[in-house]
Amino acid sequence: MKFLSNFFALVFSISLLAQATSKNTSYIYKTEEFILFNKMDSARYYLKNIKDSSYKDVLTKLVNNEELTYLEYYEYTSKIGNRKSVNFNEVSDYIDQFVKKPKSSKKINLNYFEIKWTQVFKHTDNGNLETASKIQKELESYLNSFDATNVDVIKAKIKSKTHQAVMYLIQEDVENGKKLCLSNIAKAKELKDKKLQITFLYHLTDFLLIEGKLQEYIDVSEESLKLEEELDFKSSYYHGTIEHLINAYVYKRGHNERVINLIDILYNNDVRRIYTYSLYAQLVSELDTNSLLLKQILKKFEVKNVPDLIKKFEVLGKDLNSNDFYHIVNSGSNALAAHGYDELALNYKDKAIIITRKVYSQDLSESLANYKTEQAVKEKEKEVKHAQEKTKIYSIFTILAVVLLFIALLVLIKIRKQSKELSEKNKFIEEALKEKELLVKEVHHRVKNNFQIVSSLLELQTKGIEDEKALELANEGKNRVKSMALIHQKLYQNESGLIDFDEYIKQLIKELSSLYSSYKNVNTIVTSKDVMFDVDTAIPLGLIINEIITNSYKYAFQKNENNNLKISLSKEANEDYKLIIEDNGPGLSDNFDVKKAKSLGLRLVNRLVKQLHGNLIQTNVNGAKFEISFKDSNARQLVN
C-alpha cells in the first residue's frame, strides 16, 4: 500500500510539473508576441508569471526598452521567428527597426550575421524573393568590409551562399546548384565545421529530389543526422532533415521501424508533436491491416481502427494553420484508401481540396487587403497634409493681402507639384497591380511545381512495384496529378487567367499517348474552338477527360489496328457546355449503368460531373460514347 501511495504521488507530481511547464511556455509565447507588436503593458502582465530563467532577463530588457546585446536580440528573434503561428514579416519589420548594423568595423559580429542570415532564409522560404535578395546584398556588403582571410569571415561567407543555392533550386538549375553545395560541403570539412556541413547537405537533398535519386537523397540525409548527433545543440535543420527522411523511407517502403523511430523523435518534442500526425498517417497508409506496427500506433493513440485514428489526428491538429492542416487531411485520405475505406477517403480528399482553395484565396485576399490599407493610409496622410497647407494659405491671405499675386504664383507651383505627385502615384499603382498579377502567376507556378514533385515521387514509387494491378493504379494516380499540373501550367503561361481547352486537350492526349505508346494506330480528332475556362471548372473537367481517355486506351483500343478517338467540346444554345468523347472499341455491356460503376475512375467521373452541376449519359454507338452536359463557374454560382 505504501508503494502504491508513493507511486500515485509521483504520477500526480509529474502531471503538475507538465501543466506548470505548459503554462510557463504559454506565458513566454504571449510575452514575445506582445513585445513584437509593441504592447508593453500586456507584455508586462504575462512576463511576471514566467519562472526565473536567463531568457526572462532578455524579455525583461525588451519590455523596459533597455539596450540589448546582439546575442540577446538573436535569441529573441530566432525563438519567435521559428514559431509557425507568427507571421515572419512582422519579425522582419522588428529586426529592421531595432537591430542596427554594428558600429565597429574591425571585427565581424557573428550574432548580427546570424540574425540577418535567418532573415534572408525565412523570406526566401516564404517566397518573398525580392525582399530576401535586398537583405542578401546588404549582408554581403557587411561581410566584404572585413578581412577575407579571417576564419569567422570565411565561414560566414560560405553560409551566406545558401541564398544562391535556393535561387538555383527555384530556377531548377540542378547542375550549378549541386556544384555549389558540394563545393561548400568540401570547404566546411576542411574547416571542420559540422553545422556548415549540415547546412549544405540539407540543400543538396533538394537537388537530389529533382533528379529522382531517392537512395542518394536518403544517404545524404542520414549523413546529416550523424553529424547532428556529434553536436552539443541540434542545428536549425535537424527537424527538417528528419521529416525529409520520413517521407523518403515511406515512399521507398520496407523501412517502417526506422520511420516510426524518426517520427517518435519529433513526437517527443513538445513544439514539433502537432506536426507528426500527418507523418503517422503517411506511415499507416503503407502498413498492412494486420501488421503489429499498426496495432501499436492504434494503441498509442487509444483508438480501435484507422477511421478513428484519422479522426483523432484531425481533432489534435485543429490548431495548425491551413497549409499544415491540409497535410493531415490529405495523408488521412490516403491512409483510409489504403485500408479499404474508399468512400470516407473521398470525403477527406474533398476536404483537402477545399482547404487548398481556401489557402490560395486567403493569401490573395490578404495581399489585396494589405495593398488597399496602404493606399488608404497614404490618402489620409495626403488629406491631413493638404488641410495643413490650406490653413497656411488662409493665414497668408489674411496677413499679406498686398502680395496676392505672389501667393497665386505659389499656388500654381503647388498645383504643378501635386499633379506630378498624382502622376507618380498612378505609376506606383500600375506597378503594384503588375506585382499582384505576378503573385497570382507565381501561385500557379508553385502549385504546378508541387504537382510535378508528387508526380516524380509516384514515378519513383512505380519503379519498385512488381504487381501489375498496383502499378496500374500508381500510373493512373500519376496521370491525374499530371492533368491537374497541366491546368496550373496553362494558368501560369496565360495572362488572362483562363485555360484554352482546345490546346489543353491536345497536350493531355499527347501525354497519355506517350504512356500507351504500344497503341500506335490511334486516330484522334479534337473539335473545340474558343472554349475558355477558369481553374474551378478546368480542374474537374480535365480530370474527367483524363479518366475517360485512359479507359479508351486500356479497354477499347487494340494493338496494330485502326483505333479512332473523337473528342468535342462546345457551348450549347442554353449557355451550358457539352463534352462528347467516343471511341470505336467494343463498347460497354448493355446492362452496364455508368452512374453505379464501382471502379474508382468512373466513380471519380460521376462525382466530378455532379461538382460541375452536369449530367452524364453513356451509350454504345459503334463503340463507347460519353456525353456530359455541364455548367461553367458563372452559371453554377447563379444556380447556388
Wavefront OBJ file of the C-alpha trace (Angstrom):
o trace
v 0.000 0.000 0.000
v 2.831 2.384 0.810
v 4.412 1.628 -2.545
v 1.145 2.419 -4.391
v 0.728 5.615 -2.416
v 4.233 6.773 -3.329
v 3.649 5.777 -6.955
v 0.448 7.770 -7.316
v 2.061 10.743 -5.579
v 4.898 10.618 -8.108
v 2.458 10.463 -11.062
v 0.496 13.411 -9.614
v 3.710 15.421 -9.203
v 4.753 14.718 -12.794
v 1.311 15.796 -14.008
v 1.516 19.071 -12.081
v 5.027 19.679 -13.399
v 3.851 19.124 -17.007
v 0.955 21.553 -16.512
v 3.274 24.152 -14.994
v 5.752 23.768 -17.869
v 2.935 24.172 -20.412
v 1.649 27.327 -18.698
v 5.157 28.771 -18.478
v 5.641 28.173 -22.222
v 2.293 29.867 -22.916
v 3.321 32.920 -20.833
v 6.608 33.143 -22.774
v 4.812 32.956 -26.149
v 2.309 35.678 -25.198
v 5.054 37.937 -23.831
v 7.084 37.520 -27.041
v 4.121 38.398 -29.254
v 3.076 41.483 -27.246
v 6.686 42.744 -27.411
v 6.670 42.191 -31.180
v 3.570 44.381 -31.557
v 4.830 46.969 -29.015
v 2.035 46.254 -26.496
v 4.272 46.563 -23.464
v 1.548 46.766 -20.778
v 0.156 43.385 -21.858
v 3.696 42.005 -22.137
v 4.447 43.036 -18.523
v 1.298 41.246 -17.307
v 2.444 37.866 -18.705
v 6.139 38.482 -18.021
v 5.633 38.490 -14.251
v 4.205 34.931 -14.449
v 7.259 33.475 -16.204
v 9.525 31.454 -13.937
v 13.089 32.660 -13.477
v 15.338 31.945 -16.442
v 18.048 33.688 -18.431
v 15.551 34.182 -21.240
v 13.199 36.008 -18.850
v 16.014 38.531 -18.337
v 16.115 39.110 -22.113
v 12.338 39.627 -22.260
v 12.524 41.998 -19.287
v 15.088 44.151 -21.098
v 12.875 44.241 -24.178
v 9.796 45.254 -22.180
v 11.730 48.002 -20.380
v 13.297 49.215 -23.664
v 16.822 48.600 -22.347
v 19.846 48.141 -24.597
v 20.405 44.514 -25.677
v 23.440 42.676 -26.971
v 23.291 41.150 -30.444
v 23.274 37.702 -28.824
v 20.132 38.642 -26.870
v 18.477 40.034 -29.994
v 19.385 36.810 -31.795
v 17.866 34.688 -29.022
v 14.580 36.624 -29.141
v 14.207 36.911 -32.940
v 15.172 33.272 -33.568
v 12.718 31.942 -30.977
v 9.732 33.958 -32.184
v 10.770 33.687 -35.839
v 10.702 29.870 -35.731
v 7.104 29.766 -34.490
v 4.735 28.954 -37.340
v 1.884 30.827 -35.622
v 3.766 34.123 -36.079
v 3.966 35.912 -39.440
v 7.694 36.309 -40.124
v 7.074 39.596 -41.958
v 6.274 41.106 -38.548
v 9.520 39.689 -37.102
v 11.456 41.034 -40.095
v 9.991 44.531 -39.584
v 11.058 44.341 -35.930
v 14.625 43.404 -36.956
v 14.795 46.290 -39.443
v 13.608 48.736 -36.780
v 15.677 47.667 -33.760
v 18.663 45.528 -34.872
v 21.036 48.053 -36.447
v 24.352 47.252 -38.138
v 27.240 47.176 -35.598
v 29.275 50.367 -35.461
v 32.593 48.562 -35.139
v 34.148 47.651 -38.499
v 37.233 45.866 -37.160
v 35.722 42.519 -36.160
v 32.720 40.686 -37.582
v 29.744 40.325 -35.231
v 28.588 36.725 -35.787
v 25.334 37.181 -33.857
v 24.358 40.092 -36.119
v 25.284 37.948 -39.132
v 23.063 35.086 -37.893
v 20.113 37.452 -37.404
v 20.388 38.830 -40.954
v 21.120 35.403 -42.481
v 17.987 33.989 -40.820
v 16.037 36.978 -42.128
v 17.167 36.187 -45.701
v 16.485 32.445 -45.284
v 12.964 32.956 -43.902
v 11.952 35.428 -46.603
v 13.266 33.092 -49.310
v 11.437 30.137 -47.752
v 8.198 32.162 -47.701
v 8.564 33.186 -51.360
v 9.449 36.850 -50.676
v 12.360 36.716 -53.127
v 12.667 40.446 -53.771
v 12.911 41.261 -50.050
v 15.316 38.347 -49.475
v 17.629 39.475 -52.294
v 17.691 43.052 -50.981
v 18.721 41.934 -47.461
v 21.219 39.471 -49.002
v 23.010 42.335 -50.794
v 23.214 44.302 -47.531
v 24.619 41.220 -45.766
v 27.236 40.610 -48.481
v 28.285 44.256 -48.270
v 28.725 43.847 -44.491
v 30.844 40.681 -44.920
v 33.048 42.257 -47.609
v 34.058 45.018 -45.212
v 36.195 42.575 -43.150
v 39.478 40.746 -43.617
v 38.779 37.950 -46.138
v 41.390 35.658 -44.504
v 39.678 35.677 -41.102
v 38.205 32.216 -40.334
v 34.926 33.608 -38.968
v 34.501 35.754 -42.082
v 35.252 32.772 -44.350
v 32.625 30.646 -42.591
v 30.044 33.436 -42.717
v 30.632 33.966 -46.452
v 30.206 30.237 -47.095
v 26.955 30.141 -45.114
v 25.634 33.202 -46.967
v 25.792 31.132 -50.169
v 22.604 29.313 -49.101
v 20.596 32.097 -50.746
v 22.238 31.362 -54.097
v 21.512 27.647 -53.590
v 17.803 28.380 -53.088
v 17.749 30.612 -56.189
v 19.264 27.755 -58.222
v 16.551 25.486 -56.804
v 13.770 27.878 -57.847
v 15.280 28.042 -61.361
v 15.660 24.208 -61.319
v 19.339 24.669 -62.244
v 20.419 21.296 -60.837
v 23.941 21.328 -62.268
v 25.029 24.636 -60.715
v 23.016 24.000 -57.544
v 24.727 20.680 -56.819
v 28.127 22.128 -57.732
v 27.624 24.975 -55.234
v 26.501 22.629 -52.429
v 29.284 20.060 -52.945
v 31.939 22.789 -53.115
v 30.793 24.340 -49.831
v 30.492 20.931 -48.128
v 34.150 20.313 -49.015
v 35.147 23.721 -47.620
v 33.176 23.075 -44.431
v 35.000 19.748 -43.969
v 38.355 21.496 -44.358
v 37.263 23.990 -41.679
v 35.929 21.075 -39.545
v 32.627 22.936 -39.179
v 29.888 20.315 -38.781
v 26.995 22.776 -38.703
v 28.148 24.238 -42.001
v 28.315 20.728 -43.488
v 24.756 20.051 -42.294
v 23.550 23.302 -43.870
v 24.683 22.411 -47.388
v 23.869 18.699 -47.054
v 20.299 19.832 -46.429
v 20.237 21.995 -49.563
v 21.931 19.249 -51.591
v 18.947 16.949 -50.938
v 16.646 19.418 -52.747
v 18.562 18.911 -55.994
v 18.758 15.124 -55.496
v 14.969 15.130 -55.201
v 14.627 16.893 -58.573
v 16.980 14.296 -60.109
v 14.909 11.484 -58.608
v 17.909 9.948 -56.802
v 15.998 8.564 -53.829
v 18.730 6.398 -52.290
v 21.345 9.155 -52.553
v 18.774 11.529 -51.024
v 18.399 9.109 -48.067
v 22.162 8.589 -47.681
v 22.855 12.345 -47.558
v 20.069 12.901 -45.001
v 21.379 10.053 -42.814
v 24.886 11.532 -43.020
v 23.447 14.850 -41.841
v 21.748 13.187 -38.838
v 25.022 11.500 -37.858
v 26.697 14.913 -37.771
v 23.786 16.249 -35.682
v 24.468 13.567 -33.044
v 28.017 14.914 -32.684
v 26.794 18.444 -31.868
v 26.063 19.741 -28.382
v 22.983 21.564 -29.705
v 20.968 20.489 -32.722
v 21.075 22.750 -35.798
v 18.052 24.571 -37.232
v 17.925 21.906 -39.988
v 17.564 18.946 -37.580
v 13.785 18.545 -37.614
v 13.537 19.316 -41.327
v 16.069 16.583 -42.120
v 14.091 14.071 -40.048
v 10.877 14.949 -41.928
v 12.698 14.528 -45.256
v 13.931 11.080 -44.227
v 10.481 10.007 -43.068
v 8.914 10.939 -46.418
v 11.713 9.230 -48.355
v 11.522 5.976 -46.362
v 7.723 5.891 -46.630
v 7.918 6.172 -50.413
v 10.715 3.622 -50.611
v 8.879 1.169 -48.328
v 10.355 -1.596 -46.227
v 11.828 0.665 -43.512
v 8.858 1.023 -41.193
v 10.855 0.564 -37.980
v 13.224 3.379 -38.981
v 10.251 5.569 -39.916
v 8.494 5.071 -36.582
v 11.731 5.819 -34.689
v 12.176 9.082 -36.605
v 8.549 10.112 -36.069
v 8.892 9.390 -32.343
v 11.842 11.820 -32.177
v 9.557 14.590 -33.431
v 6.606 13.392 -31.327
v 8.665 13.631 -28.132
v 9.365 17.300 -28.879
v 6.512 19.399 -27.447
v 6.773 22.018 -30.220
v 7.009 19.517 -33.125
v 4.437 16.988 -31.858
v 1.465 18.585 -33.599
v 3.230 18.227 -36.965
v 3.731 14.451 -36.570
v 0.092 13.458 -37.060
v 0.323 13.756 -40.855
v 3.542 11.690 -40.745
v 1.838 8.940 -38.717
v -0.969 8.947 -41.305
v 1.575 8.559 -44.113
v 3.087 5.547 -42.358
v -0.332 3.978 -41.719
v -1.079 4.134 -45.465
v 1.927 1.846 -46.042
v 1.115 -0.729 -43.316
v -0.907 -3.926 -43.687
v -4.207 -4.051 -41.823
v -2.960 -6.810 -39.524
v 0.580 -5.521 -39.003
v 1.926 -5.337 -35.456
v 3.207 -1.797 -36.027
v -0.291 -0.570 -36.994
v -1.709 -2.118 -33.826
v 0.978 -0.343 -31.781
v 0.063 3.018 -33.362
v -3.661 2.460 -32.702
v -2.856 1.580 -29.108
v -0.602 4.659 -28.733
v -3.484 6.955 -29.678
v -6.124 4.860 -27.855
v -8.321 4.127 -30.903
v -9.704 0.885 -32.385
v -9.394 1.363 -36.143
v -7.931 3.541 -38.900
v -11.012 5.828 -39.357
v -10.984 6.619 -35.617
v -7.228 7.292 -35.799
v -7.562 9.747 -38.712
v -10.477 11.470 -36.969
v -8.351 11.867 -33.838
v -5.461 13.307 -35.862
v -7.925 15.795 -37.358
v -9.021 16.881 -33.867
v -5.469 17.021 -32.454
v -4.262 19.140 -35.395
v -7.127 21.648 -35.371
v -4.843 24.470 -34.164
v -2.492 24.155 -37.163
v -2.529 26.726 -39.935
v -4.450 25.799 -43.099
v -1.377 24.648 -45.029
v -0.174 22.234 -42.300
v -3.729 21.050 -41.549
v -4.086 20.177 -45.251
v -1.268 17.608 -44.878
v -3.151 15.841 -42.052
v -6.368 15.669 -44.085
v -4.642 14.610 -47.330
v -2.450 11.975 -45.642
v -5.521 10.749 -43.766
v -7.365 10.320 -47.076
v -4.510 8.199 -48.438
v -4.416 6.060 -45.280
v -8.177 5.432 -45.416
v -7.991 4.472 -49.096
v -5.087 2.097 -48.410
v -7.183 0.243 -45.812
v -10.321 -0.028 -47.942
v -12.385 2.903 -46.630
v -12.897 4.334 -50.128
v -15.995 6.469 -49.508
v -14.511 8.027 -46.370
v -11.225 8.560 -48.233
v -13.038 10.513 -50.957
v -14.713 12.690 -48.308
v -11.313 13.550 -46.816
v -9.916 14.212 -50.306
v -12.768 16.699 -50.853
v -11.833 18.386 -47.554
v -8.210 18.627 -48.707
v -9.247 20.296 -51.988
v -11.425 22.805 -50.103
v -8.531 23.641 -47.732
v -6.150 24.132 -50.690
v -8.518 26.564 -52.370
v -9.024 28.372 -49.073
v -5.246 28.786 -48.595
v -4.766 30.320 -52.025
v -7.826 32.604 -51.744
v -6.751 33.722 -48.240
v -3.221 34.528 -49.419
v -4.533 36.549 -52.329
v -7.183 38.306 -50.202
v -4.612 39.236 -47.561
v -2.277 40.665 -50.213
v -5.077 42.739 -51.729
v -6.291 43.875 -48.305
v -2.777 44.979 -47.324
v -2.451 46.889 -50.588
v -5.798 48.663 -50.047
v -4.847 49.529 -46.462
v -1.547 51.052 -47.588
v -3.340 53.151 -50.206
v -5.945 54.328 -47.664
v -3.220 55.387 -45.206
v -1.400 57.320 -47.911
v -4.627 59.059 -48.941
v -5.345 60.012 -45.322
v -1.840 61.389 -44.846
v -2.232 63.390 -48.036
v -5.575 64.805 -46.794
v -4.005 65.871 -43.487
v -1.070 67.438 -45.281
v -3.398 69.243 -47.683
v -5.515 70.583 -44.791
v -2.388 71.942 -43.065
v -1.297 73.635 -46.268
v -4.736 75.223 -46.759
v -4.546 76.665 -43.223
v -1.186 78.215 -44.029
v -2.514 79.677 -47.269
v -5.526 81.267 -45.492
v -3.174 82.810 -42.936
v -1.018 84.224 -45.672
v -4.058 85.702 -47.426
v -5.177 87.383 -44.190
v -1.795 88.837 -43.211
v -0.242 89.509 -46.611
v -3.136 90.631 -48.828
v -0.785 93.012 -50.623
v 1.210 90.136 -52.073
v -1.787 88.349 -53.635
v -0.051 87.906 -56.965
v 2.953 86.278 -55.310
v 0.700 83.886 -53.372
v -1.179 82.974 -56.577
v 2.152 82.079 -58.119
v 2.962 79.827 -55.150
v -0.429 78.117 -55.520
v 0.235 77.442 -59.209
v 3.615 75.914 -58.339
v 1.962 73.771 -55.688
v -0.696 72.562 -58.147
v 2.002 71.509 -60.593
v 3.807 69.655 -57.799
v 0.605 67.843 -56.775
v -0.032 66.930 -60.418
v 3.433 65.398 -60.576
v 2.799 63.525 -57.326
v -0.509 62.220 -58.719
v 1.271 61.025 -61.856
v 3.872 59.227 -59.726
v 1.104 57.721 -57.611
v -0.671 56.352 -60.715
v 2.616 54.862 -61.847
v 3.039 53.255 -58.420
v -0.489 51.767 -58.594
v 0.214 50.312 -62.042
v 3.443 48.728 -60.764
v 1.604 47.351 -57.712
v -1.087 45.783 -59.923
v 1.614 44.156 -62.036
v 3.172 42.761 -58.862
v -0.200 41.291 -57.794
v -0.626 39.692 -61.229
v 2.870 38.253 -60.887
v 1.922 36.931 -57.430
v -1.095 35.061 -58.849
v 1.088 33.602 -61.626
v 3.683 32.595 -59.032
v 0.980 30.777 -57.032
v 0.018 28.709 -60.101
v 3.702 28.127 -60.898
v 4.380 26.839 -57.384
v 1.282 24.624 -57.462
v 2.455 23.214 -60.804
v 5.918 22.545 -59.337
v 4.383 20.812 -56.296
v 2.308 18.570 -58.588
v 5.467 17.758 -60.564
v 7.252 16.772 -57.354
v 4.331 14.494 -56.429
v 4.428 13.031 -59.963
v 8.191 12.423 -59.655
v 7.721 10.689 -56.308
v 4.976 8.497 -57.820
v 7.346 7.722 -60.719
v 9.984 6.616 -58.197
v 7.363 4.527 -56.378
v 6.337 2.671 -59.562
v 9.917 1.506 -60.131
v 9.698 -0.709 -57.055
v 6.224 -2.131 -57.843
v 6.032 -5.576 -59.433
v 2.312 -6.237 -59.064
v 0.637 -5.182 -62.346
v -2.606 -4.040 -60.676
v -0.728 -1.864 -58.165
v 1.454 -0.481 -60.965
v -1.649 0.388 -62.974
v -3.212 2.214 -60.001
v 0.008 4.153 -59.380
v 0.201 5.198 -63.049
v -3.443 6.298 -63.006
v -2.740 8.426 -59.945
v 0.292 9.900 -61.693
v -1.846 10.758 -64.743
v -4.411 12.522 -62.540
v -1.673 14.592 -60.950
v -0.263 15.471 -64.384
v -3.705 16.556 -65.670
v -4.039 18.986 -62.726
v -0.417 20.169 -63.080
v -1.097 20.924 -66.744
v -4.029 23.185 -65.741
v -1.793 25.270 -63.455
v 0.939 25.352 -66.110
v -1.542 26.852 -68.575
v -2.702 29.388 -65.971
v 0.920 30.369 -65.290
v 1.584 30.859 -69.016
v -1.674 32.694 -69.789
v -2.090 36.374 -68.917
v -5.926 36.177 -68.804
v -6.140 33.588 -66.012
v -8.226 31.291 -68.296
v -7.331 27.994 -69.978
v -7.759 27.391 -73.735
v -9.251 23.880 -73.600
v -8.576 23.031 -77.254
v -4.848 23.414 -76.566
v -5.154 21.680 -73.176
v -6.954 18.572 -74.569
v -4.360 18.142 -77.331
v -1.477 18.340 -74.868
v -3.220 15.935 -72.456
v -3.728 13.416 -75.288
v -0.044 13.777 -76.177
v 0.913 12.944 -72.555
v -1.389 9.890 -72.450
v -0.348 8.581 -75.863
v 3.310 8.584 -74.719
v 2.307 6.385 -71.770
v 0.407 3.928 -74.008
v 2.983 4.020 -76.808
v 2.187 0.427 -77.888
v -1.100 1.699 -79.353
v 0.436 3.374 -82.419
v -2.612 3.455 -84.730
v -4.868 5.847 -82.832
v -6.556 8.484 -84.976
v -7.562 11.346 -82.655
v -9.935 14.136 -83.702
v -10.424 17.088 -81.336
v -13.232 19.577 -82.031
v -13.043 22.511 -79.671
v -12.695 26.178 -80.555
v -12.583 29.324 -78.409
v -13.617 27.458 -75.253
v -12.022 29.045 -72.184
v -12.484 28.063 -68.516
v -11.214 29.246 -65.141
v -9.448 26.969 -62.637
v -12.645 25.946 -60.774
v -14.084 24.437 -63.978
v -10.810 23.410 -65.638
v -9.527 21.043 -62.898
v -12.634 18.784 -62.601
v -13.195 18.847 -66.394
v -9.529 17.974 -67.048
v -9.768 15.012 -64.620
v -12.968 13.786 -66.333
v -11.309 13.861 -69.776
v -8.208 12.113 -68.375
v -10.265 9.272 -66.854
v -12.412 8.598 -69.955
v -9.488 8.736 -72.441
v -7.437 6.454 -70.173
v -10.304 3.918 -70.200
v -10.360 4.058 -74.023
v -6.644 3.280 -74.216
v -6.956 0.470 -71.657
v -10.126 -1.286 -72.756
v -11.266 -0.061 -76.210
v -8.196 0.076 -78.416
v -6.492 -2.932 -79.995
v -2.832 -3.112 -80.873
v -1.899 -2.880 -84.581
v -5.452 -1.900 -85.561
v -7.034 1.359 -86.650
v -8.373 2.950 -83.477
v -10.456 6.109 -83.504
v -10.925 8.605 -80.682
v -13.203 11.670 -81.058
v -13.463 14.495 -78.559
v -15.729 17.501 -78.980
v -16.367 20.387 -76.595
v -18.915 23.079 -77.449
v -21.234 25.700 -75.970
v -24.947 24.941 -76.260
v -27.787 27.368 -77.020
v -28.864 27.353 -73.352
v -25.383 28.612 -72.335
v -24.441 25.160 -70.947
v -21.484 23.200 -72.337
v -21.392 19.713 -73.822
v -18.425 17.329 -73.842
v -18.599 14.224 -76.075
v -15.918 11.514 -76.021
v -16.342 8.414 -78.202
v -14.166 5.552 -79.427
v -14.608 2.675 -81.897
v -13.919 -0.089 -79.382
v -16.262 -2.930 -78.321
v -18.191 -0.566 -76.024
v -19.587 -1.357 -72.584
v -22.113 -4.074 -71.833
v -25.769 -3.178 -72.446
v -26.759 -3.710 -68.807
v -23.888 -1.536 -67.510
v -25.018 1.547 -65.542
v -22.221 4.113 -65.574
v -23.766 6.018 -62.633
v -23.483 2.899 -60.443
v -19.970 1.970 -61.546
v -17.703 0.584 -58.816
v -14.337 1.399 -60.396
v -12.502 4.312 -58.773
v -12.059 6.094 -62.135
v -15.744 6.130 -63.096
v -16.795 6.933 -59.519
v -14.469 9.921 -59.702
v -16.039 10.932 -63.049
v -19.558 10.783 -61.553
v -18.516 12.855 -58.543
v -16.792 15.486 -60.728
v -19.811 15.713 -63.072
v -22.001 16.484 -60.032
v -19.466 19.106 -58.969
v -19.958 20.786 -62.371
v -23.782 20.630 -61.967
v -23.738 18.337 -65.002
v -25.365 15.215 -66.388
v -23.629 12.103 -67.752
v -25.085 9.831 -70.459
v -23.211 6.746 -71.710
v -24.283 4.897 -74.874
v -22.833 2.330 -77.290
v -22.806 3.601 -80.905
v -20.054 1.800 -82.823
v -18.124 1.887 -79.571
v -18.392 3.642 -76.205
v -19.794 7.174 -76.194
v -19.862 9.562 -73.197
v -21.991 12.742 -73.341
v -21.587 15.213 -70.485
v -23.579 18.427 -70.177
v -22.244 20.866 -67.554
v -22.160 24.484 -66.407
v -19.191 26.849 -66.071
v -18.333 28.722 -62.852
v -20.609 31.719 -63.542
v -23.631 29.522 -64.281
v -23.002 27.387 -61.181
v -22.878 30.485 -58.982
v -26.271 31.616 -60.318
v -27.728 28.185 -59.505
v -26.253 28.258 -55.999
l 1 2 3 4 5 6 7 8 9 10 11 12 13 14 15 16 17 18 19 20 21 22 23 24 25 26 27 28 29 30 31 32 33 34 35 36 37 38 39 40 41 42 43 44 45 46 47 48 49 50 51 52 53 54 55 56 57 58 59 60 61 62 63 64 65 66 67 68 69 70 71 72 73 74 75 76 77 78 79 80 81 82 83 84 85 86 87 88 89 90 91 92 93 94 95 96 97 98 99 100 101 102 103 104 105 106 107 108 109 110 111 112 113 114 115 116 117 118 119 120 121 122 123 124 125 126 127 128 129 130 131 132 133 134 135 136 137 138 139 140 141 142 143 144 145 146 147 148 149 150 151 152 153 154 155 156 157 158 159 160 161 162 163 164 165 166 167 168 169 170 171 172 173 174 175 176 177 178 179 180 181 182 183 184 185 186 187 188 189 190 191 192 193 194 195 196 197 198 199 200 201 202 203 204 205 206 207 208 209 210 211 212 213 214 215 216 217 218 219 220 221 222 223 224 225 226 227 228 229 230 231 232 233 234 235 236 237 238 239 240 241 242 243 244 245 246 247 248 249 250 251 252 253 254 255 256 257 258 259 260 261 262 263 264 265 266 267 268 269 270 271 272 273 274 275 276 277 278 279 280 281 282 283 284 285 286 287 288 289 290 291 292 293 294 295 296 297 298 299 300 301 302 303 304 305 306 307 308 309 310 311 312 313 314 315 316 317 318 319 320 321 322 323 324 325 326 327 328 329 330 331 332 333 334 335 336 337 338 339 340 341 342 343 344 345 346 347 348 349 350 351 352 353 354 355 356 357 358 359 360 361 362 363 364 365 366 367 368 369 370 371 372 373 374 375 376 377 378 379 380 381 382 383 384 385 386 387 388 389 390 391 392 393 394 395 396 397 398 399 400 401 402 403 404 405 406 407 408 409 410 411 412 413 414 415 416 417 418 419 420 421 422 423 424 425 426 427 428 429 430 431 432 433 434 435 436 437 438 439 440 441 442 443 444 445 446 447 448 449 450 451 452 453 454 455 456 457 458 459 460 461 462 463 464 465 466 467 468 469 470 471 472 473 474 475 476 477 478 479 480 481 482 483 484 485 486 487 488 489 490 491 492 493 494 495 496 497 498 499 500 501 502 503 504 505 506 507 508 509 510 511 512 513 514 515 516 517 518 519 520 521 522 523 524 525 526 527 528 529 530 531 532 533 534 535 536 537 538 539 540 541 542 543 544 545 546 547 548 549 550 551 552 553 554 555 556 557 558 559 560 561 562 563 564 565 566 567 568 569 570 571 572 573 574 575 576 577 578 579 580 581 582 583 584 585 586 587 588 589 590 591 592 593 594 595 596 597 598 599 600 601 602 603 604 605 606 607 608 609 610 611 612 613 614 615 616 617 618 619 620 621 622 623 624 625 626 627 628 629 630 631 632 633 634 635 636 637 638 639 640
